[in-house]
């Protein structure tokens, strides 16, 4: 059975990373090289299976050529009461 995303926020963050990587035509291996991370970690991030540290968010954003805010805008931590508001 496939491992599930750790949270909605992690899943959304990962989808944003994957979308930008695909826009650039980069493979996971290339993004890993460009960001100084391992390709398996990139895959886990894209599937929402990792809680990414601030430093890794900054590395990913730089390798993807985006402001880090674009990757995290609007995301809420699990259990954040504001994330339950509609």
PDB file as gemmi writes it, atoms N, CA and C in Angstrom:
CRYST1    1.000    1.000    1.000  90.00  90.00  90.00 P 1                      
ATOM      1  N   UNK A   1       0.847  -1.183   0.000  1.00  0.00           N  
ATOM      2  CA  UNK A   1       0.000   0.000   0.000  1.00  0.00           C  
ATOM      3  C   UNK A   1       0.891   1.246   0.000  1.00  0.00           C  
ATOM      4  N   UNK A   2       0.515   2.235  -0.783  1.00  0.00           N  
ATOM      5  CA  UNK A   2       1.300   3.459  -0.900  1.00  0.00           C  
ATOM      6  C   UNK A   2       1.199   4.288   0.364  1.00  0.00           C  
ATOM      7  N   UNK A   3       2.304   4.900   0.718  1.00  0.00           N  
ATOM      8  CA  UNK A   3       2.326   5.784   1.881  1.00  0.00           C  
ATOM      9  C   UNK A   3       1.536   7.051   1.567  1.00  0.00           C  
ATOM     10  N   UNK A   4       0.712   7.479   2.504  1.00  0.00           N  
ATOM     11  CA  UNK A   4      -0.151   8.645   2.326  1.00  0.00           C  
ATOM     12  C   UNK A   4       0.602   9.948   2.637  1.00  0.00           C  
ATOM     13  N   UNK A   5       0.140  11.076   2.092  1.00  0.00           N  
ATOM     14  CA  UNK A   5       0.718  12.377   2.460  1.00  0.00           C  
ATOM     15  C   UNK A   5       0.552  12.610   3.967  1.00  0.00           C  
ATOM     16  N   UNK A   6       1.496  13.328   4.553  1.00  0.00           N  
ATOM     17  CA  UNK A   6       1.434  13.574   5.993  1.00  0.00           C  
ATOM     18  C   UNK A   6       0.418  14.651   6.351  1.00  0.00           C  
ATOM     19  N   UNK A   7       0.044  15.489   5.399  1.00  0.00           N  
ATOM     20  CA  UNK A   7      -0.949  16.532   5.642  1.00  0.00           C  
ATOM     21  C   UNK A   7      -1.387  17.117   4.307  1.00  0.00           C  
ATOM     22  N   UNK A   8      -2.488  17.840   4.346  1.00  0.00           N  
ATOM     23  CA  UNK A   8      -2.931  18.545   3.140  1.00  0.00           C  
ATOM     24  C   UNK A   8      -1.898  19.576   2.709  1.00  0.00           C  
ATOM     25  N   UNK A   9      -1.294  20.248   3.694  1.00  0.00           N  
ATOM     26  CA  UNK A   9      -0.291  21.269   3.378  1.00  0.00           C  
ATOM     27  C   UNK A   9       0.915  20.653   2.690  1.00  0.00           C  
ATOM     28  N   UNK A  10       1.384  19.517   3.202  1.00  0.00           N  
ATOM     29  CA  UNK A  10       2.534  18.847   2.590  1.00  0.00           C  
ATOM     30  C   UNK A  10       2.206  18.376   1.182  1.00  0.00           C  
ATOM     31  N   UNK A  11       0.982  17.892   0.996  1.00  0.00           N  
ATOM     32  CA  UNK A  11       0.560  17.432  -0.323  1.00  0.00           C  
ATOM     33  C   UNK A  11       0.496  18.600  -1.307  1.00  0.00           C  
ATOM     34  N   UNK A  12      -0.046  19.722  -0.882  1.00  0.00           N  
ATOM     35  CA  UNK A  12      -0.130  20.901  -1.747  1.00  0.00           C  
ATOM     36  C   UNK A  12       1.253  21.450  -2.059  1.00  0.00           C  
ATOM     37  N   UNK A  13       2.111  21.529  -1.043  1.00  0.00           N  
ATOM     38  CA  UNK A  13       3.483  21.992  -1.259  1.00  0.00           C  
ATOM     39  C   UNK A  13       4.167  21.110  -2.301  1.00  0.00           C  
ATOM     40  N   UNK A  14       4.053  19.804  -2.129  1.00  0.00           N  
ATOM     41  CA  UNK A  14       4.677  18.874  -3.068  1.00  0.00           C  
ATOM     42  C   UNK A  14       4.141  19.022  -4.482  1.00  0.00           C  
ATOM     43  N   UNK A  15       2.843  19.241  -4.598  1.00  0.00           N  
ATOM     44  CA  UNK A  15       2.250  19.434  -5.926  1.00  0.00           C  
ATOM     45  C   UNK A  15       2.792  20.699  -6.580  1.00  0.00           C  
ATOM     46  N   UNK A  16       3.016  21.726  -5.785  1.00  0.00           N  
ATOM     47  CA  UNK A  16       3.583  22.972  -6.327  1.00  0.00           C  
ATOM     48  C   UNK A  16       5.015  22.763  -6.796  1.00  0.00           C  
ATOM     49  N   UNK A  17       5.787  22.017  -6.013  1.00  0.00           N  
ATOM     50  CA  UNK A  17       7.167  21.713  -6.406  1.00  0.00           C  
ATOM     51  C   UNK A  17       7.157  20.919  -7.705  1.00  0.00           C  
ATOM     52  N   UNK A  18       6.333  19.878  -7.785  1.00  0.00           N  
ATOM     53  CA  UNK A  18       6.262  19.043  -8.990  1.00  0.00           C  
ATOM     54  C   UNK A  18       5.831  19.863 -10.207  1.00  0.00           C  
ATOM     55  N   UNK A  19       4.818  20.699 -10.036  1.00  0.00           N  
ATOM     56  CA  UNK A  19       4.327  21.499 -11.161  1.00  0.00           C  
ATOM     57  C   UNK A  19       5.418  22.418 -11.695  1.00  0.00           C  
ATOM     58  N   UNK A  20       6.129  23.088 -10.806  1.00  0.00           N  
ATOM     59  CA  UNK A  20       7.189  24.002 -11.243  1.00  0.00           C  
ATOM     60  C   UNK A  20       8.335  23.225 -11.889  1.00  0.00           C  
ATOM     61  N   UNK A  21       8.698  22.092 -11.285  1.00  0.00           N  
ATOM     62  CA  UNK A  21       9.766  21.262 -11.860  1.00  0.00           C  
ATOM     63  C   UNK A  21       9.387  20.848 -13.278  1.00  0.00           C  
ATOM     64  N   UNK A  22       8.137  20.430 -13.462  1.00  0.00           N  
ATOM     65  CA  UNK A  22       7.679  20.026 -14.796  1.00  0.00           C  
ATOM     66  C   UNK A  22       7.663  21.205 -15.763  1.00  0.00           C  
ATOM     67  N   UNK A  23       7.265  22.394 -15.286  1.00  0.00           N  
ATOM     68  CA  UNK A  23       7.298  23.593 -16.148  1.00  0.00           C  
ATOM     69  C   UNK A  23       8.698  23.835 -16.678  1.00  0.00           C  
ATOM     70  N   UNK A  24       9.696  23.565 -15.839  1.00  0.00           N  
ATOM     71  CA  UNK A  24      11.086  23.784 -16.223  1.00  0.00           C  
ATOM     72  C   UNK A  24      11.671  22.629 -17.030  1.00  0.00           C  
ATOM     73  N   UNK A  25      10.917  21.528 -17.125  1.00  0.00           N  
ATOM     74  CA  UNK A  25      11.410  20.365 -17.857  1.00  0.00           C  
ATOM     75  C   UNK A  25      12.513  19.625 -17.136  1.00  0.00           C  
ATOM     76  N   UNK A  26      12.539  19.752 -15.809  1.00  0.00           N  
ATOM     77  CA  UNK A  26      13.583  19.091 -15.019  1.00  0.00           C  
ATOM     78  C   UNK A  26      13.087  17.745 -14.503  1.00  0.00           C  
ATOM     79  N   UNK A  27      13.996  16.798 -14.438  1.00  0.00           N  
ATOM     80  CA  UNK A  27      13.697  15.523 -13.793  1.00  0.00           C  
ATOM     81  C   UNK A  27      13.882  15.696 -12.277  1.00  0.00           C  
ATOM     82  N   UNK A  28      13.398  14.722 -11.519  1.00  0.00           N  
ATOM     83  CA  UNK A  28      13.639  14.753 -10.076  1.00  0.00           C  
ATOM     84  C   UNK A  28      15.138  14.704  -9.794  1.00  0.00           C  
ATOM     85  N   UNK A  29      15.857  13.938 -10.582  1.00  0.00           N  
ATOM     86  CA  UNK A  29      17.309  13.826 -10.393  1.00  0.00           C  
ATOM     87  C   UNK A  29      17.995  15.174 -10.622  1.00  0.00           C  
ATOM     88  N   UNK A  30      17.561  15.887 -11.655  1.00  0.00           N  
ATOM     89  CA  UNK A  30      18.153  17.200 -11.947  1.00  0.00           C  
ATOM     90  C   UNK A  30      17.843  18.195 -10.833  1.00  0.00           C  
ATOM     91  N   UNK A  31      16.573  18.207 -10.352  1.00  0.00           N  
ATOM     92  CA  UNK A  31      16.223  19.096  -9.251  1.00  0.00           C  
ATOM     93  C   UNK A  31      17.025  18.735  -8.008  1.00  0.00           C  
ATOM     94  N   UNK A  32      17.223  17.454  -7.779  1.00  0.00           N  
ATOM     95  CA  UNK A  32      18.027  17.020  -6.640  1.00  0.00           C  
ATOM     96  C   UNK A  32      19.452  17.555  -6.748  1.00  0.00           C  
ATOM     97  N   UNK A  33      20.049  17.416  -7.916  1.00  0.00           N  
ATOM     98  CA  UNK A  33      21.407  17.932  -8.128  1.00  0.00           C  
ATOM     99  C   UNK A  33      21.457  19.443  -7.932  1.00  0.00           C  
ATOM    100  N   UNK A  34      20.487  20.143  -8.498  1.00  0.00           N  
ATOM    101  CA  UNK A  34      20.461  21.607  -8.429  1.00  0.00           C  
ATOM    102  C   UNK A  34      20.236  22.127  -7.012  1.00  0.00           C  
ATOM    103  N   UNK A  35      19.564  21.335  -6.184  1.00  0.00           N  
ATOM    104  CA  UNK A  35      19.237  21.786  -4.824  1.00  0.00           C  
ATOM    105  C   UNK A  35      20.135  21.173  -3.755  1.00  0.00           C  
ATOM    106  N   UNK A  36      20.988  20.238  -4.143  1.00  0.00           N  
ATOM    107  CA  UNK A  36      21.875  19.593  -3.175  1.00  0.00           C  
ATOM    108  C   UNK A  36      21.164  18.560  -2.306  1.00  0.00           C  
ATOM    109  N   UNK A  37      20.085  17.999  -2.831  1.00  0.00           N  
ATOM    110  CA  UNK A  37      19.323  16.993  -2.098  1.00  0.00           C  
ATOM    111  C   UNK A  37      19.380  15.674  -2.858  1.00  0.00           C  
ATOM    112  N   UNK A  38      18.892  14.612  -2.231  1.00  0.00           N  
ATOM    113  CA  UNK A  38      18.846  13.308  -2.875  1.00  0.00           C  
ATOM    114  C   UNK A  38      17.539  13.184  -3.658  1.00  0.00           C  
ATOM    115  N   UNK A  39      17.576  12.501  -4.786  1.00  0.00           N  
ATOM    116  CA  UNK A  39      16.383  12.391  -5.633  1.00  0.00           C  
ATOM    117  C   UNK A  39      15.241  11.678  -4.933  1.00  0.00           C  
ATOM    118  N   UNK A  40      15.539  10.742  -4.027  1.00  0.00           N  
ATOM    119  CA  UNK A  40      14.445  10.070  -3.317  1.00  0.00           C  
ATOM    120  C   UNK A  40      13.738  11.035  -2.375  1.00  0.00           C  
ATOM    121  N   UNK A  41      14.480  11.975  -1.804  1.00  0.00           N  
ATOM    122  CA  UNK A  41      13.885  12.997  -0.945  1.00  0.00           C  
ATOM    123  C   UNK A  41      12.948  13.881  -1.763  1.00  0.00           C  
ATOM    124  N   UNK A  42      13.381  14.253  -2.961  1.00  0.00           N  
ATOM    125  CA  UNK A  42      12.539  15.072  -3.841  1.00  0.00           C  
ATOM    126  C   UNK A  42      11.223  14.345  -4.116  1.00  0.00           C  
ATOM    127  N   UNK A  43      11.286  13.072  -4.416  1.00  0.00           N  
ATOM    128  CA  UNK A  43      10.074  12.296  -4.667  1.00  0.00           C  
ATOM    129  C   UNK A  43       9.148  12.281  -3.464  1.00  0.00           C  
ATOM    130  N   UNK A  44       9.717  12.130  -2.272  1.00  0.00           N  
ATOM    131  CA  UNK A  44       8.913  12.133  -1.052  1.00  0.00           C  
ATOM    132  C   UNK A  44       8.277  13.492  -0.814  1.00  0.00           C  
ATOM    133  N   UNK A  45       9.014  14.553  -1.093  1.00  0.00           N  
ATOM    134  CA  UNK A  45       8.456  15.903  -0.967  1.00  0.00           C  
ATOM    135  C   UNK A  45       7.284  16.060  -1.928  1.00  0.00           C  
ATOM    136  N   UNK A  46       7.469  15.668  -3.170  1.00  0.00           N  
ATOM    137  CA  UNK A  46       6.421  15.826  -4.175  1.00  0.00           C  
ATOM    138  C   UNK A  46       5.171  15.009  -3.850  1.00  0.00           C  
ATOM    139  N   UNK A  47       5.333  13.910  -3.143  1.00  0.00           N  
ATOM    140  CA  UNK A  47       4.179  13.092  -2.746  1.00  0.00           C  
ATOM    141  C   UNK A  47       3.586  13.536  -1.406  1.00  0.00           C  
ATOM    142  N   UNK A  48       4.159  14.576  -0.799  1.00  0.00           N  
ATOM    143  CA  UNK A  48       3.650  15.078   0.474  1.00  0.00           C  
ATOM    144  C   UNK A  48       3.995  14.202   1.652  1.00  0.00           C  
ATOM    145  N   UNK A  49       5.071  13.455   1.538  1.00  0.00           N  
ATOM    146  CA  UNK A  49       5.450  12.505   2.577  1.00  0.00           C  
ATOM    147  C   UNK A  49       6.567  13.016   3.475  1.00  0.00           C  
ATOM    148  N   UNK A  50       6.978  14.254   3.295  1.00  0.00           N  
ATOM    149  CA  UNK A  50       8.044  14.856   4.098  1.00  0.00           C  
ATOM    150  C   UNK A  50       7.603  16.195   4.651  1.00  0.00           C  
ATOM    151  N   UNK A  51       7.997  16.470   5.883  1.00  0.00           N  
ATOM    152  CA  UNK A  51       7.817  17.788   6.480  1.00  0.00           C  
ATOM    153  C   UNK A  51       9.109  18.543   6.201  1.00  0.00           C  
ATOM    154  N   UNK A  52       9.098  19.411   5.237  1.00  0.00           N  
ATOM    155  CA  UNK A  52      10.303  20.046   4.715  1.00  0.00           C  
ATOM    156  C   UNK A  52      10.736  21.201   5.612  1.00  0.00           C  
ATOM    157  N   UNK A  53      12.024  21.250   5.930  1.00  0.00           N  
ATOM    158  CA  UNK A  53      12.565  22.321   6.772  1.00  0.00           C  
ATOM    159  C   UNK A  53      12.662  23.633   5.991  1.00  0.00           C  
ATOM    160  N   UNK A  54      12.780  24.708   6.730  1.00  0.00           N  
ATOM    161  CA  UNK A  54      12.920  26.019   6.104  1.00  0.00           C  
ATOM    162  C   UNK A  54      14.103  26.046   5.140  1.00  0.00           C  
ATOM    163  N   UNK A  55      15.231  25.520   5.548  1.00  0.00           N  
ATOM    164  CA  UNK A  55      16.411  25.562   4.685  1.00  0.00           C  
ATOM    165  C   UNK A  55      16.185  24.787   3.393  1.00  0.00           C  
ATOM    166  N   UNK A  56      15.492  23.661   3.479  1.00  0.00           N  
ATOM    167  CA  UNK A  56      15.217  22.895   2.270  1.00  0.00           C  
ATOM    168  C   UNK A  56      14.180  23.589   1.386  1.00  0.00           C  
ATOM    169  N   UNK A  57      13.229  24.287   1.986  1.00  0.00           N  
ATOM    170  CA  UNK A  57      12.294  25.092   1.191  1.00  0.00           C  
ATOM    171  C   UNK A  57      13.066  26.147   0.414  1.00  0.00           C  
ATOM    172  N   UNK A  58      14.001  26.795   1.064  1.00  0.00           N  
ATOM    173  CA  UNK A  58      14.805  27.824   0.400  1.00  0.00           C  
ATOM    174  C   UNK A  58      15.650  27.236  -0.725  1.00  0.00           C  
ATOM    175  N   UNK A  59      16.240  26.070  -0.498  1.00  0.00           N  
ATOM    176  CA  UNK A  59      17.041  25.407  -1.537  1.00  0.00           C  
ATOM    177  C   UNK A  59      16.175  25.022  -2.732  1.00  0.00           C  
ATOM    178  N   UNK A  60      15.001  24.456  -2.453  1.00  0.00           N  
ATOM    179  CA  UNK A  60      14.105  24.073  -3.540  1.00  0.00           C  
ATOM    180  C   UNK A  60      13.657  25.289  -4.343  1.00  0.00           C  
ATOM    181  N   UNK A  61      13.275  26.340  -3.640  1.00  0.00           N  
ATOM    182  CA  UNK A  61      12.820  27.550  -4.326  1.00  0.00           C  
ATOM    183  C   UNK A  61      13.918  28.106  -5.231  1.00  0.00           C  
ATOM    184  N   UNK A  62      15.140  28.139  -4.736  1.00  0.00           N  
ATOM    185  CA  UNK A  62      16.244  28.650  -5.556  1.00  0.00           C  
ATOM    186  C   UNK A  62      16.452  27.776  -6.790  1.00  0.00           C  
ATOM    187  N   UNK A  63      16.439  26.468  -6.610  1.00  0.00           N  
ATOM    188  CA  UNK A  63      16.638  25.550  -7.736  1.00  0.00           C  
ATOM    189  C   UNK A  63      15.486  25.623  -8.739  1.00  0.00           C  
ATOM    190  N   UNK A  64      14.307  26.004  -8.254  1.00  0.00           N  
ATOM    191  CA  UNK A  64      13.135  26.119  -9.133  1.00  0.00           C  
ATOM    192  C   UNK A  64      12.955  27.530  -9.686  1.00  0.00           C  
ATOM    193  N   UNK A  65      13.782  28.462  -9.228  1.00  0.00           N  
ATOM    194  CA  UNK A  65      13.717  29.829  -9.732  1.00  0.00           C  
ATOM    195  C   UNK A  65      12.465  30.572  -9.318  1.00  0.00           C  
ATOM    196  N   UNK A  66      11.980  30.307  -8.102  1.00  0.00           N  
ATOM    197  CA  UNK A  66      10.782  30.981  -7.602  1.00  0.00           C  
ATOM    198  C   UNK A  66      11.056  31.560  -6.217  1.00  0.00           C  
ATOM    199  N   UNK A  67      10.233  32.510  -5.829  1.00  0.00           N  
ATOM    200  CA  UNK A  67      10.266  33.025  -4.470  1.00  0.00           C  
ATOM    201  C   UNK A  67       9.707  31.929  -3.568  1.00  0.00           C  
ATOM    202  N   UNK A  68      10.340  31.660  -2.431  1.00  0.00           N  
ATOM    203  CA  UNK A  68       9.821  30.616  -1.536  1.00  0.00           C  
ATOM    204  C   UNK A  68       8.357  30.817  -1.159  1.00  0.00           C  
ATOM    205  N   UNK A  69       7.913  32.059  -1.125  1.00  0.00           N  
ATOM    206  CA  UNK A  69       6.517  32.346  -0.783  1.00  0.00           C  
ATOM    207  C   UNK A  69       5.552  31.676  -1.756  1.00  0.00           C  
ATOM    208  N   UNK A  70       5.957  31.523  -3.014  1.00  0.00           N  
ATOM    209  CA  UNK A  70       5.082  30.884  -3.995  1.00  0.00           C  
ATOM    210  C   UNK A  70       4.804  29.428  -3.644  1.00  0.00           C  
ATOM    211  N   UNK A  71       5.740  28.792  -2.972  1.00  0.00           N  
ATOM    212  CA  UNK A  71       5.580  27.390  -2.618  1.00  0.00           C  
ATOM    213  C   UNK A  71       4.730  27.192  -1.370  1.00  0.00           C  
ATOM    214  N   UNK A  72       4.689  28.190  -0.498  1.00  0.00           N  
ATOM    215  CA  UNK A  72       3.993  28.019   0.787  1.00  0.00           C  
ATOM    216  C   UNK A  72       2.769  28.913   0.959  1.00  0.00           C  
ATOM    217  N   UNK A  73       2.523  29.805   0.023  1.00  0.00           N  
ATOM    218  CA  UNK A  73       1.407  30.754   0.146  1.00  0.00           C  
ATOM    219  C   UNK A  73       0.089  30.042   0.431  1.00  0.00           C  
ATOM    220  N   UNK A  74      -0.586  30.481   1.498  1.00  0.00           N  
ATOM    221  CA  UNK A  74      -1.906  29.984   1.837  1.00  0.00           C  
ATOM    222  C   UNK A  74      -1.943  28.658   2.569  1.00  0.00           C  
ATOM    223  N   UNK A  75      -0.811  28.019   2.762  1.00  0.00           N  
ATOM    224  CA  UNK A  75      -0.802  26.729   3.450  1.00  0.00           C  
ATOM    225  C   UNK A  75      -0.972  26.928   4.951  1.00  0.00           C  
ATOM    226  N   UNK A  76      -1.617  25.970   5.591  1.00  0.00           N  
ATOM    227  CA  UNK A  76      -1.847  25.997   7.032  1.00  0.00           C  
ATOM    228  C   UNK A  76      -1.360  24.693   7.639  1.00  0.00           C  
ATOM    229  N   UNK A  77      -0.816  24.788   8.839  1.00  0.00           N  
ATOM    230  CA  UNK A  77      -0.356  23.602   9.558  1.00  0.00           C  
ATOM    231  C   UNK A  77      -1.544  22.732   9.936  1.00  0.00           C  
ATOM    232  N   UNK A  78      -1.349  21.421   9.997  1.00  0.00           N  
ATOM    233  CA  UNK A  78      -2.429  20.544  10.451  1.00  0.00           C  
ATOM    234  C   UNK A  78      -2.904  20.970  11.839  1.00  0.00           C  
ATOM    235  N   UNK A  79      -4.206  20.957  12.024  1.00  0.00           N  
ATOM    236  CA  UNK A  79      -4.765  21.337  13.313  1.00  0.00           C  
ATOM    237  C   UNK A  79      -4.935  22.827  13.503  1.00  0.00           C  
ATOM    238  N   UNK A  80      -4.487  23.639  12.554  1.00  0.00           N  
ATOM    239  CA  UNK A  80      -4.656  25.079  12.620  1.00  0.00           C  
ATOM    240  C   UNK A  80      -6.136  25.389  12.415  1.00  0.00           C  
ATOM    241  N   UNK A  81      -6.770  26.020  13.374  1.00  0.00           N  
ATOM    242  CA  UNK A  81      -8.201  26.303  13.287  1.00  0.00           C  
ATOM    243  C   UNK A  81      -8.551  27.073  12.021  1.00  0.00           C  
ATOM    244  N   UNK A  82      -7.641  27.909  11.563  1.00  0.00           N  
ATOM    245  CA  UNK A  82      -7.917  28.685  10.349  1.00  0.00           C  
ATOM    246  C   UNK A  82      -7.999  27.788   9.118  1.00  0.00           C  
ATOM    247  N   UNK A  83      -7.351  26.607   9.158  1.00  0.00           N  
ATOM    248  CA  UNK A  83      -7.398  25.731   7.999  1.00  0.00           C  
ATOM    249  C   UNK A  83      -8.754  25.066   7.855  1.00  0.00           C  
ATOM    250  N   UNK A  84      -9.572  25.103   8.928  1.00  0.00           N  
ATOM    251  CA  UNK A  84     -10.901  24.522   8.890  1.00  0.00           C  
ATOM    252  C   UNK A  84     -11.960  25.498   8.419  1.00  0.00           C  
ATOM    253  N   UNK A  85     -11.594  26.790   8.280  1.00  0.00           N  
ATOM    254  CA  UNK A  85     -12.549  27.806   7.846  1.00  0.00           C  
ATOM    255  C   UNK A  85     -12.775  27.697   6.341  1.00  0.00           C  
ATOM    256  N   UNK A  86     -13.987  27.902   5.938  1.00  0.00           N  
ATOM    257  CA  UNK A  86     -14.269  27.871   4.491  1.00  0.00           C  
ATOM    258  C   UNK A  86     -14.856  29.164   4.034  1.00  0.00           C  
TER     259      UNK A  86                                                      
END                                                                             
